[in-house]
Amino acid sequence: MAFSRRCPYGARVIDVALTPVDLRPARLAVVIDVLRATSTATQALASGYRRVLVAETIERALELRTPGRVLAGERQGIKPPGFDQGNSPAEAGEPRGHELVLATTNGGPAVVAATRDAPQVMLACLLNLDAAIRSLRTHDGEDVLIVCSGTDGAVALEDVYVAGRLSAALPGERSDAARVAEAVARAFGTPLDALDASSDAARLRAIRLAKDIADCAVESTLDVVPAVTAAGGGFATVCAVAGGEPAPVVDQGDTVGV
């Protein structure tokens, strides 16, 4: 007998997509790319950027450049040509414009893909862990899919760790994937232990960005939850909601002001 992971809207099931390939329709999707896209987006909004435009590709990000917009991102960890800054949360800590355009190898495509399967999409990391949990608890009774961005299509340990932390804090039935994520989270004494053990952390150390690992491992210092307000045309518009507020419904195809 084939088993379907598709859950009807309204059924309180906590599920984890270990990679974006496992995306499925859900009432609410929570995207994680702790090293580093969702950490950077969270820091940017907490620092005063009005919006973050998460682009699916480098090319789309370049097309979104206008005065007042700062282009941030990476390809294989490195700042792309023509971009203003990389994908480090520390670089997003001091706004250089009113909007950040963010294009990354894994997190950006995962956020845009999630908007096609869920009417509500949030971003989570360790920096806003408590705030994300409080917001998720306002969606009591709804199907929640926690989406790990992964790395080049493969499972990323650090994303599964954060997914497990989120899943363990929420009420409701759990899928086997959620239970796997929770077991991963229990295996590490501290967030830094989990992030530092990952292959992505090794890659960051190799390109002299080890400080980003520690910066992304800081837990619950920001009371900001990035949430998608509109999507279409190869990017998602992300704005801040306070911890404890529900995610808004995504306005599909609305690019007004872009």
PEDAQUI-V101556 format. One record per residue. N is the residue number from 1. RES is the residue in three letters. SS is DSSP state (hx for helix, st for strand, lp for the rest). OMEGA is omega in degrees with one decimal (* if undefined). NEAR is the number of other C-alpha atoms within 10 Angstrom. Layout:
[[N & RES & SS & OMEGA & NEAR] [N & RES & SS & OMEGA & NEAR]]
//
This chain:
[[1 & MET & lp & 178.5 & 3] [2 & ALA & lp & 178.2 & 4] [3 & PHE & lp & 179.0 & 5] [4 & SER & lp & 175.8 & 6] [5 & ARG & lp & -179.3 & 12] [6 & ARG & lp & -178.1 & 10] [7 & CYS & lp & 179.5 & 17] [8 & PRO & lp & 174.2 & 13] [9 & TYR & lp & 176.6 & 16] [10 & GLY & lp & 177.0 & 15] [11 & ALA & lp & -176.9 & 16] [12 & ARG & lp & 177.3 & 19] [13 & VAL & st & 174.5 & 22] [14 & ILE & st & -176.8 & 23] [15 & ASP & st & 177.9 & 26] [16 & VAL & st & 169.5 & 30] [17 & ALA & st & -174.6 & 24] [18 & LEU & lp & 169.9 & 25] [19 & THR & lp & 178.5 & 22] [20 & PRO & hx & 176.2 & 24] [21 & VAL & hx & -178.3 & 15] [22 & ASP & hx & 177.7 & 12] [23 & LEU & lp & 176.4 & 23] [24 & ARG & lp & 176.8 & 19] [25 & PRO & lp & 176.7 & 20] [26 & ALA & st & 177.2 & 25] [27 & ARG & st & -177.1 & 22] [28 & LEU & st & 174.7 & 26] [29 & ALA & st & 177.6 & 28] [30 & VAL & st & -174.3 & 27] [31 & VAL & st & 179.4 & 32] [32 & ILE & st & 165.6 & 30] [33 & ASP & lp & -169.3 & 30] [34 & VAL & lp & 174.3 & 29] [35 & LEU & lp & 22.3 & 32] [36 & ARG & lp & -166.2 & 25] [37 & ALA & hx & -177.6 & 32] [38 & THR & hx & 173.4 & 31] [39 & SER & hx & 179.5 & 28] [40 & THR & hx & 179.6 & 30] [41 & ALA & hx & 179.1 & 32] [42 & THR & hx & 179.3 & 30] [43 & GLN & hx & -179.3 & 27] [44 & ALA & hx & -179.5 & 26] [45 & LEU & hx & 177.9 & 25] [46 & ALA & hx & -177.1 & 22] [47 & SER & hx & 176.3 & 15] [48 & GLY & lp & 173.1 & 17] [49 & TYR & lp & -177.7 & 24] [50 & ARG & lp & -179.5 & 16] [51 & ARG & st & 168.4 & 21] [52 & VAL & st & 176.3 & 29] [53 & LEU & st & -176.8 & 26] [54 & VAL & st & -175.7 & 31] [55 & ALA & st & -179.1 & 28] [56 & GLU & lp & -177.4 & 24] [57 & THR & lp & 174.3 & 19] [58 & ILE & hx & -177.9 & 23] [59 & GLU & hx & 179.3 & 11] [60 & ARG & hx & 178.1 & 16] [61 & ALA & hx & 179.0 & 24] [62 & LEU & hx & 177.7 & 16] [63 & GLU & hx & -178.5 & 9] [64 & LEU & lp & -178.5 & 16] [65 & ARG & lp & 172.1 & 16] [66 & THR & lp & 175.8 & 12] [67 & PRO & lp & -179.4 & 9] [68 & GLY & lp & 176.8 & 11] [69 & ARG & st & -179.5 & 20] [70 & VAL & st & 179.4 & 24] [71 & LEU & st & 179.6 & 28] [72 & ALA & st & 176.7 & 28] [73 & GLY & st & -179.0 & 30] [74 & GLU & lp & 165.2 & 22] [75 & ARG & st & -174.4 & 16] [76 & GLN & lp & 174.8 & 15] [77 & GLY & lp & -172.5 & 20] [78 & ILE & st & 177.2 & 15] [79 & LYS & lp & -179.1 & 19] [80 & PRO & lp & 175.1 & 18] [81 & PRO & lp & 178.6 & 10] [82 & GLY & lp & 179.3 & 10] [83 & PHE & lp & -178.4 & 19] [84 & ASP & lp & -178.4 & 15] [85 & GLN & st & -179.0 & 18] [86 & GLY & lp & -174.7 & 22] [87 & ASN & lp & -179.8 & 26] [88 & SER & lp & 175.4 & 26] [89 & PRO & hx & -179.3 & 22] [90 & ALA & hx & 179.5 & 16] [91 & GLU & hx & 178.7 & 16] [92 & ALA & hx & -175.7 & 25] [93 & GLY & lp & 179.2 & 17] [94 & GLU & lp & -175.5 & 14] [95 & PRO & lp & 176.7 & 18] [96 & ARG & lp & 179.3 & 16] [97 & GLY & lp & -179.5 & 14] [98 & HIS & lp & 178.7 & 14] [99 & GLU & st & 175.7 & 22] [100 & LEU & st & 172.1 & 28] [101 & VAL & st & -172.5 & 27] [102 & LEU & st & 177.0 & 31] [103 & ALA & st & -177.0 & 31] [104 & THR & lp & -175.4 & 28] [105 & THR & lp & -172.5 & 20] [106 & ASN & lp & -175.0 & 26] [107 & GLY & hx & -179.5 & 28] [108 & GLY & hx & 176.8 & 26] [109 & PRO & hx & 179.7 & 20] [110 & ALA & hx & 178.6 & 24] [111 & VAL & hx & -179.1 & 32] [112 & VAL & hx & 178.7 & 23] [113 & ALA & hx & -178.9 & 20] [114 & ALA & hx & -179.8 & 27] [115 & THR & hx & 179.2 & 26] [116 & ARG & lp & -177.1 & 17] [117 & ASP & lp & -175.5 & 16] [118 & ALA & st & 178.2 & 21] [119 & PRO & st & 176.7 & 21] [120 & GLN & st & -176.4 & 24] [121 & VAL & st & 176.0 & 32] [122 & MET & st & 174.7 & 30] [123 & LEU & st & -179.4 & 29] [124 & ALA & st & 176.5 & 31] [125 & CYS & lp & 176.4 & 33] [126 & LEU & lp & -179.0 & 29] [127 & LEU & lp & -177.7 & 25] [128 & ASN & lp & -172.7 & 25] [129 & LEU & hx & -178.9 & 23] [130 & ASP & hx & 179.8 & 23] [131 & ALA & hx & 178.3 & 23] [132 & ALA & hx & 178.9 & 30] [133 & ILE & hx & 179.0 & 20] [134 & ARG & hx & 178.2 & 19] [135 & SER & hx & 179.4 & 21] [136 & LEU & hx & 179.7 & 24] [137 & ARG & hx & 175.1 & 16] [138 & THR & lp & 179.2 & 14] [139 & HIS & lp & -177.2 & 18] [140 & ASP & lp & 178.8 & 15] [141 & GLY & lp & -177.2 & 14] [142 & GLU & lp & 175.1 & 20] [143 & ASP & lp & -178.7 & 22] [144 & VAL & st & 176.0 & 31] [145 & LEU & st & 177.0 & 29] [146 & ILE & st & -171.3 & 32] [147 & VAL & st & 175.2 & 31] [148 & CYS & st & -177.0 & 33] [149 & SER & lp & 179.1 & 31] [150 & GLY & lp & -179.6 & 27] [151 & THR & st & 179.4 & 20] [152 & ASP & lp & 177.2 & 11] [153 & GLY & lp & -179.5 & 12] [154 & ALA & st & 178.6 & 13] [155 & VAL & lp & 176.2 & 16] [156 & ALA & lp & -176.1 & 22] [157 & LEU & hx & -174.1 & 24] [158 & GLU & hx & 177.5 & 30] [159 & ASP & hx & 178.4 & 32] [160 & VAL & hx & 177.0 & 32] [161 & TYR & hx & -179.0 & 27] [162 & VAL & hx & 176.6 & 27] [163 & ALA & hx & 178.7 & 33] [164 & GLY & hx & 176.8 & 23] [165 & ARG & hx & 178.0 & 22] [166 & LEU & hx & -176.9 & 25] [167 & SER & hx & -176.4 & 25] [168 & ALA & hx & -176.6 & 20] [169 & ALA & lp & -174.2 & 14] [170 & LEU & lp & 174.6 & 17] [171 & PRO & lp & 175.7 & 14] [172 & GLY & lp & 175.6 & 17] [173 & GLU & st & -179.8 & 14] [174 & ARG & st & 170.9 & 18] [175 & SER & lp & 176.1 & 15] [176 & ASP & hx & 179.0 & 12] [177 & ALA & hx & 177.0 & 18] [178 & ALA & hx & 179.0 & 26] [179 & ARG & hx & 175.6 & 17] [180 & VAL & hx & -179.5 & 17] [181 & ALA & hx & 178.9 & 26] [182 & GLU & hx & 177.9 & 22] [183 & ALA & hx & 175.8 & 16] [184 & VAL & hx & -179.2 & 19] [185 & ALA & hx & -179.4 & 25] [186 & ARG & hx & -175.1 & 14] [187 & ALA & lp & -175.5 & 11] [188 & PHE & lp & -177.9 & 14] [189 & GLY & lp & -178.6 & 9] [190 & THR & lp & 175.1 & 14] [191 & PRO & hx & -179.6 & 19] [192 & LEU & hx & 176.1 & 17] [193 & ASP & hx & -177.5 & 14] [194 & ALA & hx & -177.9 & 22] [195 & LEU & hx & -176.0 & 25] [196 & ASP & hx & -179.2 & 20] [197 & ALA & lp & -172.8 & 13] [198 & SER & lp & 175.7 & 15] [199 & SER & hx & 179.3 & 14] [200 & ASP & hx & 175.4 & 20] [201 & ALA & hx & 177.8 & 20] [202 & ALA & hx & 178.1 & 16] [203 & ARG & hx & 179.5 & 14] [204 & LEU & hx & 177.0 & 19] [205 & ARG & hx & -177.8 & 15] [206 & ALA & hx & 179.4 & 11] [207 & ILE & lp & 172.8 & 11] [208 & ARG & lp & 176.3 & 10] [209 & LEU & lp & -178.0 & 16] [210 & ALA & hx & -179.7 & 15] [211 & LYS & hx & 179.2 & 12] [212 & ASP & hx & 179.8 & 20] [213 & ILE & hx & 179.1 & 22] [214 & ALA & hx & 179.7 & 15] [215 & ASP & hx & -178.4 & 18] [216 & CYS & hx & -179.1 & 25] [217 & ALA & lp & 178.5 & 22] [218 & VAL & lp & -170.3 & 17] [219 & GLU & lp & 165.7 & 16] [220 & SER & lp & 175.5 & 15] [221 & THR & lp & -176.8 & 13] [222 & LEU & lp & -179.4 & 21] [223 & ASP & lp & -176.8 & 19] [224 & VAL & st & 174.9 & 29] [225 & VAL & st & 174.5 & 35] [226 & PRO & st & 179.5 & 31] [227 & ALA & st & 180.0 & 27] [228 & VAL & st & 177.2 & 30] [229 & THR & st & -179.9 & 23] [230 & ALA & st & -179.8 & 24] [231 & ALA & st & 179.0 & 24] [232 & GLY & st & 177.1 & 16] [233 & GLY & lp & 176.0 & 13] [234 & GLY & lp & 174.9 & 17] [235 & PHE & st & 178.8 & 28] [236 & ALA & st & 176.7 & 33] [237 & THR & st & -175.0 & 23] [238 & VAL & st & 177.8 & 27] [239 & CYS & st & -176.9 & 23] [240 & ALA & st & 164.2 & 26] [241 & VAL & st & 179.9 & 21] [242 & ALA & st & 175.0 & 18] [243 & GLY & lp & -177.2 & 22] [244 & GLY & lp & 176.3 & 19] [245 & GLU & lp & 178.6 & 18] [246 & PRO & lp & 175.8 & 19] [247 & ALA & lp & 177.3 & 29] [248 & PRO & lp & 175.1 & 17] [249 & VAL & lp & -178.7 & 17] [250 & VAL & lp & 175.1 & 22] [251 & ASP & st & -176.1 & 17] [252 & GLN & st & 175.6 & 15] [253 & GLY & lp & -178.3 & 13] [254 & ASP & lp & 177.6 & 15] [255 & THR & lp & 179.5 & 14] [256 & VAL & lp & -179.5 & 6] [257 & GLY & lp & 179.2 & 4] [258 & VAL & lp & * & 9]]
//
